[in-house]
Amino acid sequence: YTPREIVFYMCRNSIINYLVNIFKDQLKKKEIVNFVYLCSSFAAAEIFDDDEKKTLGSLKKYSQSIDAVLANIKICDPAVGSGAFPVALMNEVVQLRFFLSKLNKKEYSAQSLKKHFIKNSIHGVDLEPSAVEIAKLRLWLSLVVDIDDYKKIDPLPNLDYKIMQGDSLIDEYYGISFENKKDDELFSSDNETQKIIEKLFTKQQEYYELAFPEVKKLKRMEVENELKKLFDITLKNQIGKKKLRQFQSKALDKNIEGIKKDLTSMSKIYAKRNFFFWKLFFSDVFSKKDGFDIIITNPPYVFTRDVDWTDDFKNFVFKKYLNFSESQKSGRAQSGKINLYTIFMIQSLYLLNNKGVACFIIPNGFLRSIIYPDVRKHFILKSQFLEIVDLKPKAFKGVTVSPIIFLFDKTNTSNDKKRNFEVIDANFAQDKRISRSKINRVNQLSYIKNVSNVFNITATEKELRILSKIKISKFFIENIKKEVIEGIVAHKNLIFDKKENKIFVPLIYGSNVFKNYIICSNDYLKLDRKKIHRLRPDHVWRSKKKIIIR
């Protein structure tokens, strides 16, 4: 689970940067930051000093506009899990709107603001049905906690069309897609289609408030009927396409009626889907706002090589998300050495609207791993970096990997300008919070010049000058190395705190490797060759000259 303080930081800074994008011509970023932090002060003390009163004065003119933007915000966690991010975002937005209601002399209760946010703003998807149910439960509990009199409790909302089951990364089913507006005509100017979309959204909203099982069942059937109509329209539009005909001739050889029958069953709310039609199930977001305002998640960290996915899945992922250049077609991405979190990040660029903000917590290996040069280049050119927060090791209990927070949007992709962003040097394990005391501003376009487009976020100006000189040199490690080999993977039952015999050898963990030095652990590895995954040849360990990195 993502630590609470990190979740809070990610949510708050996502909202700040989204408001900056919306009000960039009216308010400075500093004013918006002051406003957001002022709300926390208000919640704690409800009194302000002179500087805070000055901030209030400058914001008064825009307070109703800010409230309207927050009331209409659309957020999504595409790997929703237990629902930590949607709930935290809700609490932050509710706090902001509650403060604005006082400023605008309106009366809102915390619960009414929460119910509005859940009904109008929250969206989440997860492959696991159990995760979907846990996220719903968490949202329900967040409402119940504000109730004073349980005898007067309102029926809890129906979240079936807010938090949904599906595979976030797959938006096709046997070649049928709702992704491309021009080809699929789902969001075309066709009046009949638009009427169905409006009707679908209306019925989903009506379903949200219903309490009685029989009434809910009837309304679900109405929603499913509208979904079927949209499935039929899309199938009809694509039935003659070469893409669909080719797919039919492959493995499962589904006929059109079979596909239609499958899609009809998939329209039912409790069906388990191995796809997710974003622009259909969340049609109001894309028809009205052209995408989400905030996408925020802790995505799964899973290498495609480590899971038994079908070739069809891997081919789809490569074709849709990783096909950046001809040079990559024979690279590591196609061979399965790509991590799912990068796919979720690339996908967010499709799901965001032009003023939207994405916030991810991911391993810092993304910054420099040789597996991701094209992915890094894609982000340098197709997104605007806002923040990279270096959290350092042990931010997650029991996890060696050092995570980073990566915050970006699509507001500035012109490559002829300086595109600066903030690098925050934090140490979460030590401080138990994210301190912004060490901030460096970097031009993201400078990374294009690096080997493999590495994001060297910790490099100072002096170090960058040294690096430039090194690049001029003709002496490279690759010209003198014998081989490059990754470390081993060993099960915990092979690791001991003392040496029992000759086959027990000293063990160095990734967390023991630092810049310029290594701290040896006190543990030993039982060198059982039959039980250790990817055990390396003896000469690797016995070599007197080694360069160790993590």
C-alpha positions as CSV (number, residue, x, y, z in Angstrom):
1,Y,0.0,0.0,0.0
2,T,1.1,3.6,-0.7
3,P,2.0,5.4,2.6
4,R,-0.7,7.8,3.6
5,E,1.5,10.9,3.5
6,I,2.6,10.1,-0.1
7,V,-1.0,9.6,-1.2
8,F,-1.9,13.0,0.4
9,Y,1.0,14.8,-1.3
10,M,0.2,13.3,-4.7
11,C,-3.5,14.3,-4.4
12,R,-2.8,17.8,-3.2
13,N,-0.2,18.6,-5.9
14,S,-2.3,17.1,-8.6
15,I,-5.1,19.5,-7.7
16,I,-2.7,22.4,-7.5
17,N,-1.3,21.8,-10.9
18,Y,-4.7,21.2,-12.4
19,L,-6.0,24.5,-11.0
20,V,-2.8,26.2,-12.4
21,N,-3.7,24.9,-15.9
22,I,-7.3,26.2,-15.6
23,F,-6.5,29.6,-14.2
24,K,-3.0,30.2,-15.7
25,D,-4.2,33.6,-17.2
26,Q,-5.8,34.8,-14.0
27,L,-3.8,33.5,-11.1
28,K,-0.1,32.8,-10.4
29,K,0.9,29.3,-9.2
30,K,2.1,30.8,-5.9
31,E,-1.4,32.2,-5.3
32,I,-3.0,28.8,-6.0
33,V,-0.5,27.0,-3.7
34,N,-1.2,29.6,-1.0
35,F,-4.9,29.1,-1.4
36,V,-4.7,25.3,-1.1
37,Y,-2.5,25.4,2.0
38,L,-4.7,28.2,3.4
39,C,-7.6,25.7,3.4
40,S,-5.7,23.4,5.7
41,S,-5.0,26.3,8.0
42,F,-8.7,27.1,8.0
43,A,-9.6,23.5,8.9
44,A,-7.2,23.6,11.7
45,A,-7.7,27.0,13.2
46,E,-10.2,29.1,11.3
47,I,-8.0,32.2,11.9
48,F,-5.6,34.0,9.5
49,D,-2.6,36.2,9.7
50,D,-2.0,39.3,7.5
51,D,-0.4,37.4,4.6
52,E,-3.2,34.9,4.6
53,K,-5.8,37.6,4.6
54,K,-3.9,39.1,1.6
55,T,-4.2,35.8,-0.2
56,L,-7.9,35.7,0.6
57,G,-8.4,39.1,-0.9
58,S,-6.7,38.2,-4.2
59,L,-8.7,35.0,-4.5
60,K,-12.1,36.5,-3.6
61,K,-12.7,37.5,-7.2
62,Y,-12.2,33.9,-8.5
63,S,-13.6,32.0,-5.5
64,Q,-16.9,31.1,-7.3
65,S,-15.0,30.1,-10.5
66,I,-12.6,27.8,-8.5
67,D,-15.6,26.2,-6.7
68,A,-17.3,25.5,-10.1
69,V,-14.2,23.9,-11.5
70,L,-13.8,21.7,-8.4
71,A,-17.5,20.8,-8.5
72,N,-17.1,19.6,-12.1
73,I,-13.6,17.9,-11.7
74,K,-13.3,14.4,-13.3
75,I,-10.7,12.1,-11.7
76,C,-9.7,8.5,-12.3
77,D,-7.5,5.8,-10.8
78,P,-7.0,3.1,-13.6
79,A,-5.6,0.6,-11.1
80,V,-7.9,1.6,-8.2
81,G,-7.1,-1.2,-5.8
82,S,-8.5,-0.4,-2.4
83,G,-9.5,3.1,-3.5
84,A,-6.9,5.1,-1.5
85,F,-6.4,7.8,-4.1
86,P,-10.1,8.5,-5.0
87,V,-10.9,8.8,-1.3
88,A,-7.9,11.1,-0.6
89,L,-8.7,13.3,-3.6
90,M,-12.3,13.5,-2.4
91,N,-11.2,14.6,1.1
92,E,-9.0,17.3,-0.4
93,V,-11.6,18.6,-2.8
94,V,-14.2,18.6,-0.1
95,Q,-11.9,20.6,2.2
96,L,-11.3,23.2,-0.5
97,R,-15.0,23.5,-1.4
98,F,-16.0,23.7,2.2
99,F,-13.6,26.6,2.6
100,L,-14.9,28.3,-0.5
101,S,-18.5,27.9,0.7
102,K,-17.6,30.0,3.7
103,L,-15.9,32.5,1.5
104,N,-18.9,32.7,-0.9
105,K,-21.4,32.6,2.0
106,K,-23.0,29.4,1.0
107,E,-23.9,26.5,3.3
108,Y,-22.6,23.0,2.4
109,S,-22.1,20.1,4.7
110,A,-19.1,17.9,4.4
111,Q,-21.3,14.9,3.6
112,S,-23.2,16.7,0.9
113,L,-19.9,17.7,-0.7
114,K,-18.7,14.1,-0.5
115,K,-21.8,12.8,-2.1
116,H,-21.5,15.3,-4.9
117,F,-17.9,14.3,-5.5
118,I,-18.6,10.6,-5.6
119,K,-21.6,11.1,-7.9
120,N,-20.0,13.5,-10.3
121,S,-16.2,13.2,-10.1
122,I,-14.9,9.7,-9.2
123,H,-14.1,7.0,-11.7
124,G,-12.0,3.9,-11.1
125,V,-11.1,0.6,-12.8
126,D,-9.4,-2.6,-11.6
127,L,-8.9,-6.0,-13.1
128,E,-9.8,-7.7,-9.8
129,P,-13.5,-7.8,-8.9
130,S,-12.6,-8.0,-5.2
131,A,-10.6,-4.8,-5.4
132,V,-13.6,-3.0,-7.0
133,E,-15.8,-4.1,-4.1
134,I,-13.2,-3.0,-1.5
135,A,-12.9,0.5,-3.2
136,K,-16.7,0.8,-3.2
137,L,-16.8,-0.1,0.5
138,R,-14.1,2.4,1.3
139,L,-16.1,5.2,-0.4
140,W,-19.3,4.1,1.5
141,L,-17.5,4.2,4.8
142,S,-16.1,7.7,4.0
143,L,-19.8,8.8,3.9
144,V,-21.0,7.0,6.9
145,V,-18.2,8.5,9.1
146,D,-19.9,12.0,8.8
147,I,-23.3,10.9,9.9
148,D,-24.4,12.1,13.4
149,D,-27.8,10.4,13.6
150,Y,-27.8,6.9,12.2
151,K,-31.6,6.8,12.5
152,K,-31.8,9.3,9.7
153,I,-29.1,7.8,7.4
154,D,-29.8,8.1,3.7
155,P,-29.4,5.1,1.4
156,L,-25.8,4.6,0.4
157,P,-25.2,5.4,-3.3
158,N,-24.8,2.8,-6.0
159,L,-21.3,2.9,-7.3
160,D,-21.5,0.2,-9.9
161,Y,-20.9,2.7,-12.8
162,K,-18.3,4.7,-10.9
163,I,-15.8,1.9,-9.8
164,M,-15.9,-0.8,-12.5
165,Q,-14.2,-4.1,-13.3
166,G,-12.1,-4.5,-16.4
167,D,-8.6,-4.5,-17.9
168,S,-7.7,-0.9,-18.1
169,L,-5.1,-1.4,-20.8
170,I,-7.2,-3.2,-23.3
171,D,-9.9,-1.1,-25.1
172,E,-10.6,-3.5,-28.0
173,Y,-12.6,-6.7,-28.2
174,Y,-12.0,-8.7,-31.4
175,G,-11.0,-5.6,-33.2
176,I,-13.9,-3.5,-32.0
177,S,-12.7,-0.2,-30.4
178,F,-14.1,3.0,-29.1
179,E,-10.8,4.8,-29.1
180,N,-10.6,6.6,-32.4
181,K,-13.2,9.3,-32.8
182,K,-13.0,9.5,-36.6
183,D,-13.0,5.8,-37.3
184,D,-15.4,4.6,-34.7
185,E,-17.9,7.5,-34.9
186,L,-19.0,7.0,-31.3
187,F,-18.5,10.7,-30.7
188,S,-19.4,11.8,-34.2
189,S,-22.0,14.5,-35.0
190,D,-24.6,11.8,-35.5
191,N,-27.6,13.0,-33.5
192,E,-29.0,9.5,-32.8
193,T,-25.7,8.3,-31.3
194,Q,-25.4,11.5,-29.1
195,K,-28.9,11.0,-27.8
196,I,-28.1,7.4,-26.8
197,I,-24.9,8.7,-25.0
198,E,-26.9,11.4,-23.2
199,K,-29.6,8.8,-22.2
200,L,-27.0,6.4,-21.0
201,F,-25.4,9.0,-18.7
202,T,-28.8,10.1,-17.4
203,K,-29.8,6.6,-16.5
204,Q,-26.4,5.9,-14.8
205,Q,-27.0,9.0,-12.7
206,E,-30.5,7.9,-11.9
207,Y,-29.2,4.5,-10.8
208,Y,-26.8,6.1,-8.4
209,E,-29.6,7.3,-6.1
210,L,-31.9,4.2,-6.1
211,A,-32.4,2.2,-2.9
212,F,-34.9,-0.6,-3.6
213,P,-33.5,-3.8,-5.2
214,E,-36.3,-4.2,-7.7
215,V,-36.2,-0.6,-8.8
216,K,-32.4,-0.9,-9.1
217,K,-32.7,-4.0,-11.2
218,L,-35.0,-2.4,-13.7
219,K,-32.8,0.7,-14.0
220,R,-29.7,-1.6,-14.5
221,M,-31.6,-3.2,-17.4
222,E,-32.3,0.2,-18.9
223,V,-28.6,1.1,-18.7
224,E,-27.6,-2.2,-20.2
225,N,-30.1,-1.6,-23.0
226,E,-28.4,1.7,-23.9
227,L,-25.0,0.1,-23.8
228,K,-26.2,-2.6,-26.2
229,K,-27.4,0.1,-28.6
230,L,-24.0,1.6,-28.6
231,F,-22.3,-1.8,-29.1
232,D,-24.6,-2.4,-32.1
233,I,-23.8,1.0,-33.7
234,T,-20.0,0.4,-33.3
235,L,-20.2,-3.1,-34.5
236,K,-22.2,-2.0,-37.6
237,N,-19.6,0.7,-38.3
238,Q,-16.7,-1.7,-38.1
239,I,-18.2,-4.8,-39.6
240,G,-16.8,-4.2,-43.0
241,K,-13.4,-3.0,-41.9
242,K,-10.4,-5.0,-43.0
243,K,-9.1,-5.0,-39.4
244,L,-12.2,-6.9,-38.1
245,R,-12.3,-9.3,-41.0
246,Q,-8.7,-10.2,-40.5
247,F,-9.2,-10.8,-36.8
248,Q,-12.1,-13.1,-37.5
249,S,-9.9,-15.5,-39.5
250,K,-7.5,-15.9,-36.5
251,A,-7.5,-18.3,-33.5
252,L,-11.0,-18.2,-32.1
253,D,-12.7,-17.5,-35.4
254,K,-15.7,-15.6,-33.8
255,N,-18.5,-14.8,-36.2
256,I,-20.3,-11.4,-36.0
257,E,-23.3,-12.9,-34.1
258,G,-21.0,-14.5,-31.6
259,I,-19.2,-11.2,-30.9
260,K,-22.5,-9.4,-30.6
261,K,-23.7,-12.0,-28.1
262,D,-20.5,-11.7,-26.1
263,L,-20.7,-7.9,-26.0
264,T,-24.3,-8.1,-24.9
265,S,-23.3,-10.2,-21.9
266,M,-20.4,-7.9,-21.2
267,S,-22.8,-5.0,-20.9
268,K,-24.1,-6.4,-17.6
269,I,-22.6,-4.7,-14.6
270,Y,-21.3,-7.8,-12.8
271,A,-19.7,-9.4,-15.9
272,K,-16.0,-10.0,-15.7
273,R,-14.3,-8.3,-18.6
274,N,-10.8,-8.7,-20.0
275,F,-11.1,-5.3,-21.7
276,F,-12.5,-1.9,-20.8
277,F,-14.2,0.5,-23.2
278,W,-13.2,3.8,-21.6
279,K,-15.1,6.1,-23.9
280,L,-18.3,4.0,-23.6
281,F,-18.5,3.1,-19.9
282,F,-17.4,6.7,-18.9
283,S,-18.9,8.3,-21.9
284,D,-19.9,11.6,-20.1
285,V,-16.2,12.3,-19.3
286,F,-15.1,12.0,-23.0
287,S,-18.2,13.6,-24.6
288,K,-18.2,16.6,-22.3
289,K,-14.6,17.1,-21.3
290,D,-12.6,15.1,-23.8
291,G,-10.9,13.1,-21.0
292,F,-10.1,13.2,-17.3
293,D,-8.8,16.2,-15.4
294,I,-6.7,14.1,-13.0
295,I,-5.4,10.6,-13.4
296,I,-3.6,9.3,-10.3
297,T,-2.4,5.8,-9.3
298,N,0.2,3.5,-7.9
299,P,0.2,1.1,-11.0
300,P,1.3,-2.5,-10.9
301,Y,5.0,-3.1,-11.1
302,V,5.0,-6.3,-13.2
303,F,7.4,-7.3,-16.0
304,T,5.5,-8.8,-19.0
305,R,8.0,-11.6,-19.0
306,D,7.1,-12.7,-15.5
307,V,3.4,-13.3,-16.1
308,D,1.8,-15.9,-18.5
309,W,0.1,-13.4,-20.7
310,T,-1.0,-14.4,-24.2
311,D,0.8,-13.3,-27.3
312,D,-2.3,-11.4,-28.4
313,F,-2.1,-9.3,-25.2
314,K,1.6,-8.6,-25.7
315,N,1.1,-7.8,-29.3
316,F,-1.7,-5.4,-28.5
317,V,0.2,-3.7,-25.8
318,F,3.2,-3.3,-28.1
319,K,1.2,-2.1,-31.1
320,K,-0.9,0.4,-29.2
321,Y,1.5,1.8,-26.5
322,L,5.1,1.0,-27.5
323,N,5.3,1.3,-31.3
324,F,7.3,4.6,-31.2
325,S,9.9,3.9,-33.8
326,E,11.1,1.3,-36.2
327,S,14.3,0.8,-34.1
328,Q,12.3,-0.5,-31.2
329,K,10.5,-3.3,-33.0
330,S,13.4,-5.6,-32.4
331,G,14.2,-4.2,-28.9
332,R,13.6,-5.3,-25.4
333,A,10.0,-4.1,-25.3
334,Q,8.9,-6.7,-27.8
335,S,10.9,-9.4,-26.1
336,G,8.8,-8.9,-22.9
337,K,11.3,-6.9,-20.8
338,I,8.8,-4.1,-20.2
339,N,7.1,-3.2,-17.0
340,L,3.3,-2.7,-16.9
341,Y,3.6,0.6,-15.0
342,T,5.1,2.2,-18.1
343,I,2.1,1.1,-20.1
344,F,-0.3,2.7,-17.6
345,M,1.7,5.9,-17.8
346,I,1.6,6.0,-21.6
347,Q,-2.1,5.2,-21.5
348,S,-2.7,8.2,-19.3
349,L,-1.7,10.5,-22.2
350,Y,-4.7,9.1,-24.1
351,L,-7.1,9.4,-21.2
352,L,-6.2,13.0,-20.1
353,N,-7.8,16.1,-21.6
354,N,-5.6,18.9,-22.7
355,K,-5.5,20.6,-19.3
356,G,-5.5,17.4,-17.2
357,V,-2.7,16.2,-14.9
358,A,-1.4,12.7,-14.3
359,C,0.4,11.6,-11.1
360,F,2.2,8.3,-10.7
361,I,4.4,6.7,-8.1
362,I,6.8,4.3,-9.8
363,P,10.2,2.7,-9.4
364,N,13.2,5.1,-10.0
365,G,14.5,2.5,-12.4
366,F,12.3,4.3,-15.0
367,L,14.7,7.3,-14.9
368,R,17.7,5.4,-16.3
369,S,17.0,1.7,-17.2
370,I,18.2,0.7,-20.6
371,I,14.9,-1.0,-21.2
372,Y,13.0,2.4,-21.5
373,P,14.9,4.8,-23.8
374,D,12.0,5.2,-26.3
375,V,9.4,5.5,-23.5
376,R,11.5,8.3,-21.9
377,K,11.9,10.0,-25.2
378,H,8.1,9.7,-25.8
379,F,7.4,11.5,-22.5
380,I,10.0,14.2,-23.1
381,L,8.4,15.1,-26.4
382,K,4.7,14.4,-25.7
383,S,4.2,15.6,-22.2
384,Q,5.2,18.5,-19.9
385,F,7.0,17.4,-16.8
386,L,5.7,19.2,-13.7
387,E,7.5,17.4,-10.8
388,I,9.7,14.4,-10.1
389,V,10.0,13.7,-6.4
390,D,12.9,11.4,-5.5
391,L,11.7,9.6,-2.4
392,K,14.9,7.6,-1.8
393,P,15.1,4.0,-0.5
394,K,12.7,2.4,2.0
395,A,9.8,4.7,1.3
396,F,7.7,1.5,1.3
397,K,8.2,-0.8,4.2
398,G,10.0,-4.0,3.2
399,V,10.6,-2.9,-0.4
400,T,14.1,-2.3,-1.7
401,V,13.1,-0.3,-4.8
402,S,13.4,3.5,-4.5
403,P,10.2,5.1,-5.7
404,I,9.7,8.4,-7.4
405,I,6.5,10.5,-7.9
406,F,6.1,11.6,-11.5
407,L,3.7,14.4,-12.2
408,F,3.1,15.5,-15.8
409,D,0.5,16.9,-18.2
410,K,0.0,17.7,-21.9
411,T,-0.1,21.5,-21.8
412,N,3.3,22.3,-23.4
413,T,4.6,20.0,-26.1
414,S,6.3,22.6,-28.2
415,N,10.0,21.6,-28.4
416,D,11.4,25.0,-29.2
417,K,11.0,26.4,-25.7
418,K,12.5,25.9,-22.3
419,R,10.3,23.3,-20.6
420,N,11.4,23.5,-17.0
421,F,10.1,21.3,-14.2
422,E,10.8,20.8,-10.5
423,V,13.0,18.0,-9.1
424,I,12.3,17.6,-5.4
425,D,15.1,15.9,-3.4
426,A,13.2,14.2,-0.5
427,N,14.0,11.4,1.9
428,F,10.7,10.0,2.9
429,A,11.9,7.1,5.1
430,Q,14.0,9.5,7.2
431,D,11.6,12.5,7.4
432,K,8.3,10.6,7.3
433,R,7.0,13.3,5.0
434,I,7.8,14.9,1.7
435,S,9.9,18.0,2.3
436,R,10.1,20.6,-0.5
437,S,13.2,22.3,0.9
438,K,15.5,21.0,-1.8
439,I,14.2,21.9,-5.2
440,N,16.1,22.1,-8.5
441,R,14.6,23.3,-11.8
442,V,15.6,21.4,-14.9
443,N,14.8,21.7,-18.6
444,Q,13.4,18.3,-19.6
445,L,14.6,18.8,-23.2
446,S,18.2,18.5,-21.9
447,Y,17.5,14.7,-21.4
448,I,17.2,14.2,-25.1
449,K,20.9,14.7,-25.4
450,N,21.6,12.0,-22.8
451,V,22.6,8.4,-23.8
452,S,19.4,6.4,-23.8
453,N,17.5,9.6,-22.9
454,V,18.4,9.0,-19.2
455,F,16.7,11.4,-16.7
456,N,19.7,12.3,-14.6
457,I,17.6,14.2,-12.0
458,T,20.3,14.3,-9.3
459,A,23.0,15.9,-11.5
460,T,24.1,19.4,-10.6
461,E,25.3,21.9,-13.2
462,K,28.9,21.1,-12.3
463,E,28.2,17.4,-12.8
464,L,26.5,18.0,-16.1
465,R,29.6,19.9,-17.3
466,I,31.8,16.9,-16.3
467,L,29.4,14.6,-18.0
468,S,29.7,16.6,-21.2
469,K,33.5,16.2,-21.1
470,I,33.2,12.5,-20.5
471,K,31.0,12.2,-23.6
472,I,33.7,13.7,-25.7
473,S,36.2,11.1,-24.5
474,K,36.7,8.0,-26.6
475,F,37.2,5.8,-23.4
476,F,34.0,4.0,-22.6
477,I,33.3,1.2,-20.1
478,E,31.6,-0.8,-22.9
479,N,35.0,-1.0,-24.7
480,I,36.7,-2.6,-21.7
481,K,34.0,-4.7,-20.0
482,K,33.9,-8.4,-20.4
483,E,30.2,-8.7,-19.7
484,V,27.2,-7.1,-18.1
485,I,25.2,-9.4,-15.8
486,E,22.2,-8.8,-13.5
487,G,22.2,-10.0,-9.9
488,I,20.5,-13.2,-8.7
489,V,17.0,-13.9,-7.5
490,A,16.9,-16.0,-4.3
491,H,14.0,-17.1,-2.1
492,K,14.0,-15.9,1.5
493,N,14.3,-19.5,2.8
494,L,17.9,-19.5,1.3
495,I,19.0,-16.4,3.3
496,F,20.4,-16.8,6.8
497,D,21.9,-14.6,9.5
498,K,25.0,-16.8,10.1
499,K,27.4,-18.9,8.1
500,E,26.7,-22.6,8.7
501,N,29.1,-24.2,6.2
502,K,31.2,-23.6,3.1
503,I,28.2,-23.2,0.7
504,F,27.1,-20.2,2.7
505,V,28.4,-17.0,1.1
506,P,28.1,-13.3,2.1
507,L,25.1,-11.5,0.6
508,I,24.8,-8.0,-0.8
509,Y,21.3,-6.6,-1.3
510,G,20.4,-3.8,-3.7
511,S,19.8,-1.5,-0.7
512,N,23.5,-2.1,0.4
513,V,24.8,-0.4,-2.8
514,F,25.4,3.4,-2.5
515,K,27.1,6.0,-4.6
516,N,30.9,5.3,-4.3
517,Y,30.6,2.6,-1.6
518,I,28.9,-0.6,-0.4
519,I,27.7,-1.5,3.1
520,C,27.8,-5.3,3.5
521,S,24.8,-6.9,5.0
522,N,25.1,-9.4,7.9
523,D,23.3,-12.1,6.0
524,Y,24.5,-15.2,4.1
525,L,23.1,-16.9,1.1
526,K,22.9,-20.7,0.9
527,L,24.4,-21.3,-2.6
528,D,22.2,-24.1,-3.6
529,R,22.5,-24.1,-7.4
530,K,19.3,-26.0,-8.0
531,K,17.1,-23.5,-6.1
532,I,18.5,-20.1,-7.1
533,H,17.0,-18.4,-10.1
534,R,19.5,-17.1,-12.7
535,L,22.6,-18.1,-10.8
536,R,25.6,-16.6,-12.5
537,P,28.9,-18.3,-13.4
538,D,31.5,-18.5,-10.6
539,H,34.0,-16.2,-12.5
540,V,31.5,-13.3,-12.1
541,W,31.7,-13.4,-8.3
542,R,35.4,-14.3,-8.1
543,S,36.6,-11.5,-10.5
544,K,38.8,-9.0,-8.7
545,K,37.5,-6.1,-10.7
546,K,33.8,-5.4,-10.8
547,I,31.6,-2.3,-11.1
548,I,28.5,-2.8,-9.1
549,I,25.4,-0.6,-9.7
550,R,21.8,-0.8,-8.6
